[in-house]
Amino acid sequence: MSSENPFAHLTFEEALHELEKVVQQLETGKLTLQESLDHYARGKQLLLRCQEALQAAEEQLLRIEQLTNTSALSEFTAPPDGDAPPV
């Protein structure tokens, strides 16, 4: 099996939709053993694609959070004399 995921080009939503179809087919119990193994392998690759997409989204959110927290905190730094601004 290749180390590159053949589903890397799919969006999260596309991969999730395909994964749901694989699971439904597996749940029917009508597949041969080999078909079940093939579907399982396909499902694992789709699951990895979903996890990669979610991880990328989480990293993007963390970067956004860092950018917004840094700029927001700079607006509320204490004055040099240590006195807090009035509320």
SULHUBEL-V823849 format. One record per helix or strand of 3 or more residues. SS is the DSSP state (h for helix, s for strand). FROM is the first residue (numbers start at 1). LEN is the number of residues. If there is no record, write none. Layout:
<<SS/FROM/LEN> <SS/FROM/LEN>>
This chain:
<<h/12/17> <h/33/43>>
